[in-house]
């Protein structure tokens, strides 16, 4: 299961600023103009060892006051239906508005936890003014300043306190030897991801030989995730067709937020993601966002360049295309790239074969003796740089029992090893052991 927290509220209360603060990156555009968040923003964050999805529900520019209120309420209803918890943002500088009151009335009807986030409380006067929001009747109220970060720790404590272990799937958590989880037989789950209208449903229909999903040229036809059991290559696995993740369209489609949440949940549920691109359009910023989120979540990934039959080809067309694509996917470029045509069924079964190989790579365990024999030689060949006069020595390497391939390097100064050397070690692991298509984690521990 995945745990999803939606940030709701009228425009210009600081939702995107809080979103950036929670993700610790400047991902959403922030401006004082209401309605500046046109794209669906989504990401993953961690607090107190618990990971969860965060979705900013901005996403439209109102054409009129009526449209403005209608769209806001649609997003709140979808958040109530699909998210596990809701952060309801209000503005202490402006005070309680009619729209805040109307949204509060809707949120009071849900049994899901609602955390009132009174934003822009950066002095004692604002804190006193913000007490009027207690009148909305919610149990959990927090005074924060999204810009400075004041108070965000308290609201994160409350959110994570409500997350049960069964609500999350932490791929980085260590699995105890002999536990039922360590012994269970895993059926691979392969999610077909990508923007709308790149051919995801066409690919699924071609693979299973029937029109399981609706196919049309209208972007966003698939609203829900669809699971299909599949038997091939003497293996059983599950294919998951997802709604496309995309930017908000001009018609202000109220189902888009619903589609994004379902697609992200499908990613959480999967072991391997097939990222489908449109060969004619190439890789876009939104494709890279999906790719980065899958890597951050520790999912195996295969990139499928669909509609390859529509591309005029010369001698090195595929090679040059792949090089440009890997340059954009950097730094994680150890990923399979396959050129397919869902319509002509070109290399579509090869795509599944590669996906199953990536699944095997994701679950590969390296014997400790073999790991040390190879990696210690690579370390001896290129020593870690001296830091503040400290000679860094790595004496032992061990693979950790996690779902995402993770390796602990035991050293005398773990905090002094910088990113370039970490990258070197990751490249050596990839060069000597087969982890193509899988993100790996490198940790340094005190010896």
N, C-alpha and C positions, 0 to 999 in steps of 0.2 A: 504494500500500500504506500501511497505518497500522501503527505500532509501539505495542504495548500492554504495559504493565508492571502486573502484579497484585501487590498487597501481601497476603501470607497470613501466618497465625499464629494461635495460640490467642487467645481474648479477653483484654483487659486487658494486652496487651503494648505498646500505643501505636500501633497501626496507623492509627487515625483522626487522631492527633496528627501522625504523619509525613505522612499524606495532606494535611492542612491546610498543613503546612510546605512540601511540594512545590508545592502550588497557590498558595501565598502568600495564602490566604484562609481564613476560618473557616467552612468549608462543612459538615464532618462534626461531629456532636455528640460531645463528648468528656466522659467521666465515668469515675470509678474503679470503677463497677459493671460487671462483665463482661457482655458481650452487649448493650451499649447501642446499638450500631449496627444498627438494624433495616432501614434503607433501603440499597439499593445506591448507593454513592457513586462518581461517575465524573467525570473532568474532563481537562483538557489542560494540560500545563506545557511549559516550554522551558528548556533548559540548553545553553550553548555553541552557540547557534544551531540546536539540534535540538529539534523539537517531538515530543511523544509523549503517548499516553493513559495515565492512571493510574487504576486501579480498586481501591477498598478493599473487601476481601471479608468484612467483618464480617457483618452481616446476619441475625442470628437471636438469639432468646433461648431457651436450652436448657430443655426440660421435664424432662430427666433426664440423668444422666451418660452413659448409652448414646446418647441422642439427640444430646447435646452432641458426643461424639466422632464420631458418624456424619456429622453435618452438616458439621463441620470438614473431615473427610476428603473428602467429596463436593466441597466448594469447592476443595480443593487439587487434586483430580483434574481438575476443569474448568479451573482455572488452568493446569495443565500442558498440557492439550490445546489451549487457545485463546489464551493469552497468549504473547507473544514472549519475555518474560523475567519472572522472579519475584523479588520481594524477600521473603525469609523472616525475619520478625521474631520475636525472642526477648527475654527479659527478664533482664538481668543481676542485678536486685535479687532475683528469685526463684530464678534458676538453671535448669539443665537439668531439664525435667520429662519424664515418660513420654510425654506427648502431643507434646512437641517432638521427642523421639527417633523416635516413630512417623511424624510428618510428614517428618522428615529422611530416613527410610528410603524414603518414597515419592518425595521430590524427587531423591534420588541416582540414581533410575532414568531420569531425563529427560536428554536431550542439550541442553536449553535452559539458558541461563545462570541460575544461582541465586546471589543476593547475600544472604548472611547479615547481617542488621542487628541487632546486639546493642544493644538500647535501654536507656535509663536509666543510661548510663555518664557520670556527672557528677562523678566524683572518682577519685583514683588507686586507692582500695580497690575500687570497682566495676570499674575497668579490669582489675585483677588477677583478680577473681572471674569476669569475663567470658571469660577465656582458656579456660575449660572447654569453651566452644562450638567451639573449634578441633577438639575430638575428634569432632565430627560428620562431619569429612572433606571440607568444601567448600573450594574454592580461594579464593573471594572472601569475606572477613570484614571487617566494619566496626563500629567502636564509635561509637555516636551518642547524642545526647540530643535527642529529637524536640522537647521543650519549648523548649530554648534554641537548637536548630539546630546544635549542635556536631557535626561529623562528617558532616552531610548533604551538604556539598559534595563530599566524597570519594566517597560512594556514587553521587552524580549523575554525577561524572566517569567512574566505572566503567560505569554504565548507558549513558551516551551514547557512550562509546568503543566499545560493542558494536553501536551502531546504524549500519548502512550507509546511504548515500544512497538506495539502491534501496528501503529499508525505510520511508521516510517520504515524505510529500507535503506540502511546505511551500508553501502558497499565497502566503505573503508574500515568498518568495524571488524575487529579480529574475531574469528570463529573458533570456539573452543574445540579442541580435539576430542572426539568421541561423542560430541553433542549430536542430537537428531539432525540439526541443520548441516553438520559436517558430513553426515552419512547419507542424506537424502539424494535421490536421483533427480536431477534437474532436467525438465523438458525445455529446450531452448525456445525463447520467445523473441521473435524478430519483428521489429516495428518498421513499417514503411513510412518515412517522414519526408517532409518537404513542403514547399509553398503550394498553394492551390494551382490546379491546372498544369502540373508538370507531368501528370500521367501515373499517379500513385494507384488509383483505382483500376486503371487500364492494366497496369502491371499485375495487380492481384488477380484480376479476371483472367489474364493470359496464363498465369501460373496454375490456377485451379481449373481452368478450362470451362468456366461458366460465368455468367453475369451475376456474380455474388453482390457486387456493389454497383450503384448507379454511376454511369459515366456520361459526362456532358462537357461541353466547352465553356460552361458557365463556372467561373471560379467559385469554390466553396460549396460544391454539391454535397460532399461528405461532411455531415455535421457531427457524427459520432464516431467512436472507434468500433471496428468490426474485427472479431477474432475468428480465425479459420484454422482448424486443426489440419495438419498436412503430414503425409507420409511420403518420404522420398529419400533416396540414398540409404535405405535401410535405417532411417532415423525418423523419429516422431518429433515434430516441432509445431509451434503456433505462429501463424502470421497475423500481424495486427495492422490493419489499414486505418490510418488516422485522418482526422480533419486537417486541412492545410493550415500552417501557421503563416500569417501574412500581415501586411499592414491593413489598417482600416480602410474600407472602400468608401466611395462617395455617397453611397446610399445609406451609410451609417447602419449597417446590418447588425441588429441587436443580438444575433446568434453567434457573432464572431468571438466574443469573449468566452462563451460556452465552448466553442470549438477549440480555442487556445488551451483552456484548462484541461479538456479531455485529451488533447494531443500531448501535453506535458505529462499527464498521468500515464499515458501509454508509454512514453519514454521511460518513466520511472519503473514501469512494470517490465520493460524489455531487457534482454541481455545484449542484443545487437540491434543497431539502427541502420536501416538502409536509407541513406540520404539521397533522394532523387532530385536531380537538377535538370533543367531544360537546356539542351545543347545549344539552342539558338540564342538564348538569353545569357548563358554563362552563369557563373557564380555571383550572387548578389549579397548585399550586406545582411539581408534577412537569412539567407542560406548559411552565412558564416556565423550568425547568431545561433541558429539551430545546432550547427556543428560544435561551436564552443560550449553550448549547454550540455550536449551529449558527452563531450570530453570531461567537462567538470563533474558530471554525474558518474563518470567511470564506465560509460557504456562502450562496447565494441562498436565499430563503425565501418561501413562500406559505402563509398560514394558511387552512385550510378548516374551516368550522364545519359539521360533518355532522349528520344527523338533524334538519335544519331543518323537515322536514315534520311533526315532532312538537310544534313550538312554536306556541302560540296567538298570532296576530299581530294587531296594530293598525296604525294608519297609519305610525308611526315606529319600529316594533319593530326592524327591521334597522339603522336609523341609530343608535338608542340603544345597541343591543348592540355595534355596531362601535366607538362612542365609548368605552364601558366597557372593551372589549377593548384598544384602543390605549392607554388610560391605564395598563393593567397591563403592556403591552409596552414602555412608555417606559423609557429615552429613545429607543430605536430604534423609531419608529412609522411610518416610511416603508415600510410593508410591505403588499402586497395582501391583502385579507380577502374571502373569497368564501363565501356561504352555499349549501350543497349538500345533496343527499340521494342517497346512494349507492343506496338501494333504489329510489327513483323515477327515478334517473339525471338528477336536476335539476342543471344547470350543471356536470356532471362534465367534459365536454369543454372547457368554458370554463376550467376549472381547469388543464388541460394547456396550453391556449393561453397562459394567463397565465404558467405555469411556463416556457414557452419564451421568452416576452418577458423574464422575469427572467434567464434564461440569456444572452440577448442583452445585457441591461443589464450583466451581470457581465463581459462581454468587450468592453464599449464603450471605444473609444479616442478621446480628444478631442485635436484638433490643438492644438499648443502655442500657436500664434498666437491661436486662438479662446479658449483657456483663459485666457491672459494678458489679452486684451482685456476679457473679462467679469469675471474675478476681481479684477484690479487696480482696476477701477472700484468693485467692492464693498468692497475694502480701503480705498480713498480715502474712500468714503462713511462708513465706520465704522472708524477707526484703532484699532490695538491699544493698550490702556492703557499709560501710562508706568510703568515698574517701576524703583525705586531711581534715579530721575532719568534712566533710559535711554529715549530716544525710539526705539521699535521701528519699523523700516522693512522692508517686504516688497517686494522689487524684481522677483521672477521666480517663476513657478509652472510646474511640470512634472509630467506624469503619468508614473509609474514603470512599467517593463515587468514587472508582476507579475500573478498570476492573480486576486488580489483587487484591485479598483480602488484605487490608492494615489496620493497626490499629495504632492509635495515643495514646500514653500514656503521659498524662500531669503531669509534675513533676517540682520540684523546681530547680533541677540541671540536665538538659537533657544531657549536654556534659560529665557528670561524670559517666554515666552508661556504663559499659563495656560489651563486647561480651558474656561472660558466663551468665550474668543475662538476656541479650537480648534473648539468646537461651532458658533460663528457661521460659521466658514469652511466646515465640513461642511454646514451648512444652506444656505449659498449655492451650494455645488457641487450639492447636490440640487435646489435651486430652479431652477437654470439648465441642468442637464444631467440626463438621465433615468437615475437609478440606483435606481429603486424596487425594493424587495425585496432589495437588495444592501448588505452592510456595506461601508463605505469606510474607508480608513486615511489619516490626515493626519500628515505628518512635517514637522519644521522643521529646515532645514540651514543651516549657516554660509555666508554669502555674502561 
